[in-house]
Amino acid sequence: MRDGRLDGIHAILDPDKPRRVGAGRRWLPSAVDRRWAPELTALITDGETAPVPRPIHTLPNRHRWDRMPGVTLLRDAAHLMPPSGEGANLAMLDGADLGRAIAAHPDGLEAALTVYEEAMFPRSESEAADAHRLMALCLDDRAPHSLIDFLTG
Ligand SMILES: Cc1cc2nc3c(=O)[nH]c(=O)nc-3n(C[C@H](O)[C@H](O)[C@H](O)COP(=O)(O)OP(=O)(O)OC[C@H]3O[C@@H](n4cnc5c(N)ncnc54)[C@H](O)[C@@H]3O)c2cc1C
């Protein structure tokens, strides 16, 4: 809610260009087909402002780098993945882990960075794989039934 307006985020798997419907700013993602209830499509087309399409960028699940003296990455810069409810948690854990590693190695920054990266890489890889699985459950051809099966199965 902002300035008396309700903002919404719609996640849609849509590699194609959105198509315009009607006049003016109204548009629909090409993935939205005519079986959708008009009340749902209206959430996209009938806003007071035009929707802003934002692609989801991700790093590869097994993204890692060779140790560079004095340099490391943390948070999304290290492991950008689809939104799955864990990104901010991982970001905070990275910071806490890195701080702990530096405190434990006051005379050896390289050792601290190595300790941090050795824990961070496999943790991020596993969470990134889960995030891609969750996104598929939410947005694949069977959605929402794939997500319902997952939650009730
Ligand atoms: C739609 C969506 C939903 C999400 N939902 C959740 C959720 O429910 N739970 C969860 O845990 N995570 C969620 N996440 C992920 C979470 O938002 C991120 O993982 C987390 O914010 C990463 O923190 P960060 O500090 O790495 O990056 P950010 O929070 O993106 O911070 C980076 C900052 O750097 C600034 N910046 C960028 N470039 C420059 C520059 N050149 N100069 C100066 N500043 C710059 C940006 O403006 C930004 O403020 C979601 C992400 C998205 C996209």
The ligand as a Tripos MOL2 file, in Angstrom:
@<TRIPOS>MOLECULE
LIG
   53    58     1     0     0
SMALL
NO_CHARGES

@<TRIPOS>ATOM
      1 C1         10.2430  -10.1340   -6.2760 C.3       1 LIG1
      2 C2         11.2050  -10.5880   -5.1970 C.ar      1 LIG1
      3 C3         10.7010  -11.1430   -4.0260 C.ar      1 LIG1
      4 C4         11.5690  -11.5510   -3.0150 C.ar      1 LIG1
      5 N1         11.0370  -12.1030   -1.8740 N.ar      1 LIG1
      6 C5         11.8550  -12.4960   -0.8940 C.ar      1 LIG1
      7 C6         11.3200  -13.0330    0.3250 C.ar      1 LIG1
      8 O1         10.1080  -13.1440    0.5000 O.2       1 LIG1
      9 N2         12.1970  -13.4270    1.2890 N.ar      1 LIG1
     10 C7         13.5520  -13.3300    1.1300 C.ar      1 LIG1
     11 O2         14.3200  -13.7060    2.0400 O.2       1 LIG1
     12 N3         14.0890  -12.8140   -0.0070 N.ar      1 LIG1
     13 C8         13.2730  -12.3900   -1.0090 C.ar      1 LIG1
     14 N4         13.8110  -11.8690   -2.1510 N.ar      1 LIG1
     15 C9         15.2760  -11.8080   -2.3030 C.3       1 LIG1
     16 C10        15.8790  -10.6650   -1.5170 C.3       1 LIG1
     17 O3         15.2070   -9.4410   -1.8410 O.3       1 LIG1
     18 C11        17.3680  -10.5500   -1.8890 C.3       1 LIG1
     19 O4         17.9750  -11.8240   -1.8370 O.3       1 LIG1
     20 C12        18.1090   -9.6280   -0.9410 C.3       1 LIG1
     21 O5         17.4940   -8.3440   -0.9640 O.3       1 LIG1
     22 C13        19.5750   -9.5430   -1.3570 C.3       1 LIG1
     23 O6         20.1970   -8.5220   -0.6170 O.3       1 LIG1
     24 P1         21.4160   -7.7560   -1.2630 P.3       1 LIG1
     25 O7         21.8930   -6.8190   -0.2060 O.co2     1 LIG1
     26 O8         22.3840   -8.7140   -1.8400 O.co2     1 LIG1
     27 O9         20.8510   -6.9660   -2.5140 O.3       1 LIG1
     28 P2         19.7650   -5.7890   -2.5570 P.3       1 LIG1
     29 O10        18.7700   -5.9060   -1.4290 O.co2     1 LIG1
     30 O11        19.2570   -5.7980   -3.9760 O.co2     1 LIG1
     31 O12        20.6270   -4.5110   -2.2810 O.3       1 LIG1
     32 C14        21.5330   -4.0000   -3.2380 C.3       1 LIG1
     33 C15        21.4870   -2.5030   -3.1330 C.3       1 LIG1
     34 O13        22.5500   -1.9510   -3.9440 O.3       1 LIG1
     35 C16        22.0290   -0.8490   -4.6590 C.3       1 LIG1
     36 N5         22.8660   -0.6880   -5.8420 N.ar      1 LIG1
     37 C17        22.9000   -1.4170   -6.9690 C.ar      1 LIG1
     38 N6         23.8000   -0.9490   -7.8180 N.ar      1 LIG1
     39 C18        24.3580    0.1190   -7.2320 C.ar      1 LIG1
     40 C19        25.3790    1.0570   -7.6080 C.ar      1 LIG1
     41 N7         26.0040    0.9330   -8.7960 N.pl3     1 LIG1
     42 N8         25.7020    2.0210   -6.7490 N.ar      1 LIG1
     43 C20        25.0860    2.1200   -5.5370 C.ar      1 LIG1
     44 N9         24.1240    1.2790   -5.1080 N.ar      1 LIG1
     45 C21        23.7760    0.3070   -5.9560 C.ar      1 LIG1
     46 C22        20.5950   -1.2150   -4.9720 C.3       1 LIG1
     47 O14        19.8180   -0.0790   -5.2410 O.3       1 LIG1
     48 C23        20.1770   -1.9030   -3.6680 C.3       1 LIG1
     49 O15        19.6620   -1.0080   -2.7190 O.3       1 LIG1
     50 C24        12.9740  -11.4300   -3.1830 C.ar      1 LIG1
     51 C25        13.4880  -10.8640   -4.3690 C.ar      1 LIG1
     52 C26        12.6140  -10.4490   -5.3580 C.ar      1 LIG1
     53 C27        13.1800   -9.8490   -6.6280 C.3       1 LIG1
@<TRIPOS>BOND
     1     1     2 1
     2     2     3 ar
     3     2    52 ar
     4     3     4 ar
     5     4     5 ar
     6     4    50 ar
     7     5     6 ar
     8     6     7 ar
     9     6    13 1
    10     7     8 2
    11     7     9 ar
    12     9    10 ar
    13    10    11 2
    14    10    12 ar
    15    12    13 ar
    16    13    14 ar
    17    14    15 1
    18    14    50 ar
    19    15    16 1
    20    16    17 1
    21    16    18 1
    22    18    19 1
    23    18    20 1
    24    20    21 1
    25    20    22 1
    26    22    23 1
    27    23    24 1
    28    24    25 2
    29    24    26 1
    30    24    27 1
    31    27    28 1
    32    28    29 2
    33    28    30 1
    34    28    31 1
    35    31    32 1
    36    32    33 1
    37    33    34 1
    38    33    48 1
    39    34    35 1
    40    35    36 1
    41    35    46 1
    42    36    37 ar
    43    36    45 ar
    44    37    38 ar
    45    38    39 ar
    46    39    40 ar
    47    39    45 ar
    48    40    41 1
    49    40    42 ar
    50    42    43 ar
    51    43    44 ar
    52    44    45 ar
    53    46    47 1
    54    46    48 1
    55    48    49 1
    56    50    51 ar
    57    51    52 ar
    58    52    53 1
@<TRIPOS>SUBSTRUCTURE
     1 LIG1         1 GROUP 0 **** ****
